[in-house]
Amino acid sequence: MIHLKPALAALLALSTQCVAIDLFVKSSGGNKTTDIMYGLMHEDINNSGDGGIYAELISNRAFQGSEKFPSNLDNWSPVGGATLTLQKLAKPLSSALPYSVNVANPKEGKGKVKDTKGKKVGLANAGFWGMDVKRQKYTGSFHVTGEYKGDFEVSLRSAITGETFGKKVVKGGSKKGKWTEKEFELVPFKDAPNSNNTFVVQWDAEGAKDGSLDLNLISLFPPTFKGRKNGLRIDLAQTMVELKPTFLRFPGGNMLEGNTLDTWWKWYETIGPLKDRPGMAGVWEYQQTLGLGLVEYMEWADDMNLEPIVGVFAGLALDGSFVPESEMGWVIQQALDEIEFLTGDAKTTKWGAVRAKLGHPKPWKVKWVEIGNEDWLAGRPAGFESYINYRFPMMMKAFNEKYPDIKIIASPSIFDNMTIPAGAAGDHHPYLTPDEFVERFAKFDNLSKDNVTLIGEAASTHPNGGIAWEGDLMPLPWWGGSVAEAIFLISTERNGDKIIGATYAPGLRSLDRWQWSMTWVQHAADPALTTRSTSWYVWRILAHHIIRETLPVDAPAGKPNFDPLFYVAGKSETGTGIFKAAVYNSTESIPVSLKFDGLNEGAVANLTVLTGPEDPYGYNDPFTGINVVKEKTTFIKAGKGGKFTFTLPGLSVAVLETADAVKGGKGKGKGKGKGN
């Protein structure tokens, strides 16, 4: 846990206010809002991919490496006294996976081979800080070469006691000089009491003619989300589904850029059989398998009915190097090829045919492409200047010519001092203190419709007075910060005709290794530790009540009365009235009187209120299981004059939705007013 400096440890500055707020929601004069208000963003940070939502249980399954992270035998251990050696064979499994593990029979002193009769040897994998073992079907495979007569055995065992929870005989041997793939299904006969478990592959030592065998690409999957092969971990995918997202922005994020111009996220190395994926030097201090590749991201979008926002490499790396103007041709071509792979006709385009051969004959639909990622940041100022002067204009021109129906997003926004060209949108990434979010409540009010903006990443990351980039990140999302995020999101919804959508980032974090502590969801090998943060609850309640048309709100004196109550109102798809609010800067409950034009006395609504702990720094603790967020839904009736009356506690987030449609029917607003 981070220990804050005394100056930073002060609680949120709260003032006492209890003045009643009387609000009248008009029936017209608002704006139609975006169709994808809330979504997801993913890159492999915090082991959120490998060891996270990508369901593979075997860590270091193919001994992938790079100059930054050389191939190794991490997380592998010998079984039966065997000796494990990392080798680069003359005939590897594939050019993408040149390294494999040699498992040699045990030897006595001076290299003499021990008697192997009746002995088993093999290797064990510890997983990503353990493995969850349940009575369910696991599917796996491994590749083996070497002269061997006999069968193999796979098993799931306790790493502490050695107890076996399930095992399976895999029939048939292997040949020298030829790689053989072995596939199997394994159903444990009992649940493991904890996640401190290993996966073991072993065989009869005497059956190995030359005293050793070579193995590679050893894989094991539990049941996956929607039953996808090479798919997603069910419990983590479910936490995302519960947020009711509408888009998926991928592959980031810094992962897209890579550490150098040679190590960016090469989409064409993320497709096809796993044996043809070399992996990449991750930008978050670990090697990545690329098992969660371009196709898997699109299948993720398919399975959750999400609009893909595809980020394409734009010629800038995290070390600040960038492609000169004279060499931009290959950068542009690979980006166009990527979209051709996703959307091209299987019969008439090169990359569309490749996609079809991989099992997806039907093209995907891609409406949004983002050019680069945070190109205002790395290599400043020259890198940003190159983006403004030629990298973005050249790529936008190429996309407009080949894919005129695709909407282009620039990775900076107007808030990053870039003038976004007509026809393009920007991307804004605020990581702020709670007070900074609240102070920026009116930030988007002056956006024109020529400055449409995506909120591609956002989070309260550090306490009031702290600086994220100087190590003041909070250990976990906390209640006060989450309420401030709600206020920020309300400000985006008020401008839903100019905001494409919003998402938190990063979404997932391993409790065993992370680089960025603030995440929606925390996880470990043990699903019991999967924890929905305070921010997850705030984003969920707002995403579960979508405003399709904002409606103006009259407050006392005929103008908005924001602070301590921040709010937005509008209509749902079916015309029901929706009011969203958050209370900040108040230690007292705020009385609210709310009237929707067209609803009379006796009208009914559901009011859902989220509250947190007395300590605004309270958080949901993965290790104690304590959830500090309280959610209460109340059925209320409009009183005299059709007014709904209720009180909202300090540091709370609320949504009221009426049972009946408000005046005006379905929300198809064409006005120019703002949902104040």
Backbone hydrogen bonds, N-H to C=O, Kabsch-Sander energy under -0.5 kcal/mol:
donor,donor_aa,acceptor,acceptor_aa,energy
4,L,2,I,-0.7
8,L,5,K,-1.5
9,A,5,K,-1.2
9,A,6,P,-0.5
14,L,12,L,-0.6
17,Q,15,S,-0.6
21,I,591,P,-2.5
22,D,20,A,-0.5
23,L,21,I,-0.6
23,L,593,S,-3.6
24,F,554,D,-2.6
25,V,595,K,-3.6
26,K,24,F,-0.6
26,K,552,P,-2.5
32,K,669,G,-0.8
33,T,548,R,-2.0
34,T,496,G,-1.6
36,I,500,I,-0.5
39,G,502,A,-1.9
40,L,247,F,-2.9
42,H,249,R,-2.4
45,I,43,E,-1.7
48,S,45,I,-1.4
51,G,54,Y,-0.6
52,G,49,G,-2.4
53,I,48,S,-2.9
54,Y,49,G,-1.6
55,A,53,I,-0.6
55,A,231,G,-2.1
57,L,220,L,-2.7
59,S,57,L,-0.5
61,R,58,I,-0.6
63,F,60,N,-0.5
66,S,69,F,-1.7
76,W,73,L,-2.0
77,S,124,A,-2.0
79,V,122,G,-2.2
82,A,79,V,-0.8
83,T,104,A,-2.0
85,T,102,N,-1.9
87,Q,100,S,-2.9
89,L,87,Q,-0.6
89,L,98,P,-0.6
93,L,97,L,-0.6
94,S,97,L,-0.8
100,S,87,Q,-2.4
101,V,215,L,-2.4
102,N,85,T,-3.1
103,V,101,V,-0.5
103,V,213,L,-3.3
104,A,83,T,-2.6
104,A,102,N,-0.6
105,N,211,G,-3.1
108,E,112,K,-5.0
111,G,108,E,-1.1
112,K,109,G,-1.4
114,K,106,P,-1.8
119,K,116,T,-2.4
121,V,203,W,-2.3
122,G,79,V,-1.7
123,L,201,V,-2.2
124,A,77,S,-2.9
125,N,199,F,-2.6
126,A,75,N,-2.0
128,F,130,G,-0.7
129,W,127,G,-1.5
130,G,126,A,-1.6
131,M,195,S,-2.5
133,V,131,M,-0.6
134,K,132,D,-0.5
136,Q,134,K,-2.2
138,Y,136,Q,-0.5
138,Y,186,L,-2.8
139,T,221,F,-2.4
140,G,184,F,-2.4
141,S,219,S,-1.9
142,F,182,K,-1.9
143,H,216,N,-2.4
144,V,180,T,-2.3
145,T,214,D,-2.4
146,G,175,K,-2.2
148,Y,146,G,-0.6
148,Y,174,S,-2.3
149,K,207,G,-1.5
150,G,148,Y,-0.6
152,F,170,V,-2.8
153,E,202,Q,-2.6
154,V,168,K,-2.6
155,S,200,V,-2.0
156,L,166,G,-2.4
157,R,198,T,-2.5
158,S,163,E,-2.6
159,A,196,N,-2.6
160,I,196,N,-0.6
162,G,158,S,-1.0
165,F,156,L,-2.9
166,G,156,L,-1.0
168,K,154,V,-2.6
170,V,152,F,-3.0
171,K,169,V,-0.7
174,S,148,Y,-1.7
178,K,175,K,-1.2
180,T,144,V,-2.7
182,K,142,F,-3.3
184,F,140,G,-2.2
186,L,138,Y,-2.8
189,F,165,F,-2.3
190,K,165,F,-1.0
192,A,133,V,-2.1
197,N,195,S,-2.2
198,T,157,R,-2.9
199,F,125,N,-2.0
200,V,155,S,-2.8
201,V,123,L,-2.3
202,Q,153,E,-2.6
203,W,121,V,-2.5
204,D,151,D,-0.6
205,A,119,K,-2.6
205,A,203,W,-0.5
206,E,116,T,-0.7
207,G,204,D,-1.4
208,A,205,A,-1.4
209,K,147,E,-1.9
209,K,207,G,-1.0
211,G,208,A,-1.5
213,L,103,V,-1.8
214,D,145,T,-2.6
215,L,101,V,-2.5
216,N,143,H,-2.0
218,I,61,R,-2.1
219,S,141,S,-3.1
219,S,217,L,-0.6
221,F,139,T,-3.1
225,F,232,L,-2.5
227,G,224,T,-2.3
228,R,225,F,-1.5
231,G,228,R,-1.1
233,R,53,I,-3.0
234,I,223,P,-0.6
237,A,233,R,-2.5
238,Q,234,I,-2.5
239,T,235,D,-1.3
240,M,236,L,-1.2
241,V,237,A,-2.3
242,E,238,Q,-2.4
243,L,240,M,-1.3
244,K,241,V,-2.3
246,T,38,Y,-2.6
248,L,307,E,-2.3
249,R,40,L,-3.0
250,F,248,L,-0.6
250,F,309,I,-2.0
256,L,253,G,-1.4
257,E,253,G,-0.6
257,E,254,N,-0.6
258,G,254,N,-1.9
259,N,263,T,-0.5
263,T,260,T,-1.2
265,W,256,L,-1.5
266,K,264,W,-1.6
267,W,265,W,-1.1
269,E,266,K,-2.5
270,T,267,W,-1.8
276,D,273,P,-1.9
277,R,274,L,-1.7
280,M,288,Q,-1.8
282,G,280,M,-1.0
282,G,286,Y,-0.8
285,E,282,G,-0.6
288,Q,280,M,-2.8
293,G,291,G,-1.3
297,Y,293,G,-2.4
298,M,294,L,-2.0
299,E,295,V,-2.5
300,W,296,E,-2.3
301,A,297,Y,-2.4
302,D,298,M,-2.5
303,D,299,E,-2.9
304,M,300,W,-1.3
305,N,302,D,-1.0
306,L,301,A,-3.0
307,E,246,T,-2.7
309,I,248,L,-2.9
310,V,308,P,-0.6
310,V,368,W,-1.8
311,G,250,F,-3.0
311,G,309,I,-0.6
312,V,370,E,-2.7
317,A,321,S,-2.6
318,L,258,G,-2.5
319,D,259,N,-1.1
320,G,317,A,-1.8
323,V,315,G,-2.3
327,E,324,P,-1.8
328,M,325,E,-1.3
330,W,327,E,-0.7
331,V,327,E,-0.5
332,I,328,M,-2.5
333,Q,329,G,-2.4
334,Q,330,W,-2.4
335,A,331,V,-1.5
336,L,332,I,-2.3
337,D,333,Q,-2.8
338,E,334,Q,-1.9
339,I,335,A,-1.7
340,E,336,L,-2.1
341,F,337,D,-2.7
342,L,338,E,-1.6
343,T,339,I,-2.8
344,G,340,E,-2.7
349,T,345,D,-1.6
353,A,349,T,-1.8
354,V,350,K,-1.4
355,R,351,W,-2.2
356,A,352,G,-2.0
357,K,353,A,-2.0
358,L,354,V,-1.0
358,L,355,R,-0.7
359,G,356,A,-1.9
360,H,355,R,-1.7
364,W,342,L,-3.1
366,V,364,W,-0.5
368,W,308,P,-0.8
369,V,407,K,-2.3
370,E,310,V,-2.5
371,I,409,I,-2.7
372,G,312,V,-2.4
372,G,370,E,-1.0
377,L,374,E,-2.3
378,A,374,E,-0.8
380,R,377,L,-1.0
383,G,379,G,-3.4
385,E,381,P,-2.6
386,S,382,A,-2.4
387,Y,383,G,-1.4
388,I,384,F,-2.4
389,N,385,E,-3.0
390,Y,386,S,-2.2
391,R,386,S,-3.1
392,F,387,Y,-2.1
394,M,390,Y,-2.3
395,M,391,R,-1.9
396,M,392,F,-3.0
397,K,393,P,-2.2
398,A,394,M,-1.9
399,F,395,M,-2.4
400,N,396,M,-2.7
401,E,397,K,-1.8
402,K,398,A,-2.1
403,Y,399,F,-3.3
406,I,403,Y,-1.6
407,K,367,K,-3.6
408,I,423,G,-0.6
409,I,369,V,-2.5
410,A,425,A,-3.5
411,S,371,I,-1.0
416,D,413,S,-2.0
417,N,414,I,-1.2
418,M,413,S,-0.9
420,I,418,M,-0.8
424,A,421,P,-1.9
425,A,408,I,-2.3
426,G,452,V,-2.2
427,D,412,P,-1.6
428,H,454,L,-3.1
431,Y,429,H,-0.6
432,L,430,P,-0.5
432,L,459,A,-1.5
437,F,433,T,-1.9
438,V,434,P,-2.2
439,E,435,D,-2.9
440,R,436,E,-1.2
441,F,438,V,-1.6
443,K,440,R,-2.0
445,D,442,A,-1.3
447,L,444,F,-1.5
451,N,448,S,-2.0
453,T,498,K,-2.7
454,L,426,G,-3.0
455,I,501,G,-2.9
456,G,454,L,-1.0
457,E,428,H,-0.9
459,A,430,P,-1.6
461,T,432,L,-1.9
461,T,459,A,-0.7
462,H,432,L,-0.8
466,G,463,P,-3.1
470,E,467,I,-1.9
471,G,468,A,-1.6
472,D,467,I,-1.5
474,M,461,T,-2.4
479,W,618,G,-2.5
480,G,616,P,-3.2
482,S,478,W,-2.3
483,V,479,W,-2.3
484,A,480,G,-1.7
485,E,481,G,-1.8
486,A,482,S,-1.9
487,I,483,V,-1.9
488,F,484,A,-2.2
489,L,485,E,-2.8
490,I,486,A,-2.6
491,S,487,I,-1.8
492,T,488,F,-1.5
493,E,489,L,-2.5
494,R,490,I,-2.0
495,N,491,S,-0.6
495,N,492,T,-0.7
496,G,493,E,-1.6
498,K,495,N,-2.4
499,I,495,N,-1.2
500,I,453,T,-2.4
500,I,498,K,-0.6
501,G,453,T,-0.5
502,A,37,M,-2.6
503,T,455,I,-1.7
505,A,458,A,-1.3
509,R,521,V,-1.3
510,S,46,N,-2.4
510,S,513,R,-0.5
511,L,523,H,-2.8
519,T,517,S,-0.8
520,W,506,P,-0.9
521,V,507,G,-2.3
522,Q,531,T,-2.0
523,H,509,R,-2.4
529,L,526,D,-2.2
530,T,527,P,-1.6
531,T,522,Q,-2.6
533,S,520,W,-2.9
533,S,531,T,-0.6
537,Y,533,S,-1.5
538,V,534,T,-1.6
539,W,535,S,-2.8
540,R,536,W,-2.2
541,I,537,Y,-2.0
542,L,538,V,-1.6
543,A,539,W,-2.2
544,H,540,R,-1.7
545,H,542,L,-1.0
548,R,546,I,-0.6
548,R,571,K,-3.3
549,E,571,K,-1.4
550,T,31,N,-2.5
551,L,569,A,-2.5
554,D,24,F,-3.3
558,G,555,A,-2.1
559,K,556,P,-0.9
563,D,565,L,-0.6
566,F,564,P,-0.6
566,F,582,A,-2.5
568,V,580,K,-1.9
570,G,578,I,-2.2
571,K,549,E,-2.6
572,S,576,T,-2.2
575,G,572,S,-1.2
577,G,660,D,-0.9
578,I,570,G,-2.8
579,F,656,L,-2.7
580,K,568,V,-2.8
581,A,654,A,-2.5
582,A,566,F,-2.1
583,V,652,S,-2.4
584,Y,564,P,-2.1
587,T,15,S,-0.9
590,I,648,L,-3.2
592,V,646,F,-3.5
593,S,21,I,-2.7
594,L,644,F,-2.9
595,K,23,L,-2.0
596,F,642,G,-0.6
597,D,25,V,-2.7
597,D,595,K,-0.5
599,L,596,F,-2.1
602,G,638,A,-2.5
603,A,600,N,-2.1
605,A,636,I,-2.2
606,N,657,E,-2.4
607,L,634,T,-2.9
608,T,606,N,-0.6
608,T,655,V,-2.8
609,V,632,K,-2.7
610,L,653,V,-3.6
611,T,630,K,-2.4
612,G,651,L,-0.6
618,G,615,D,-2.3
621,D,619,Y,-0.6
621,D,626,I,-1.5
625,G,621,D,-2.1
628,V,626,I,-0.6
630,K,611,T,-2.9
632,K,609,V,-2.1
634,T,607,L,-2.9
636,I,605,A,-2.7
636,I,634,T,-0.6
638,A,603,A,-3.3
639,G,643,K,-3.3
642,G,639,G,-2.3
643,K,640,K,-0.7
644,F,594,L,-3.4
645,T,643,K,-0.6
646,F,592,V,-2.2
648,L,590,I,-2.2
652,S,583,V,-0.5
653,V,610,L,-2.0
654,A,581,A,-3.0
655,V,608,T,-2.3
656,L,579,F,-2.9
657,E,606,N,-2.1
658,T,577,G,-2.4
659,A,604,V,-2.6
660,D,604,V,-0.5
662,V,575,G,-2.8
663,K,597,D,-1.6
665,G,662,V,-1.3
667,G,572,S,-0.8
668,K,666,K,-0.9
673,G,29,G,-0.7
675,G,494,R,-1.0
676,N,674,K,-2.5
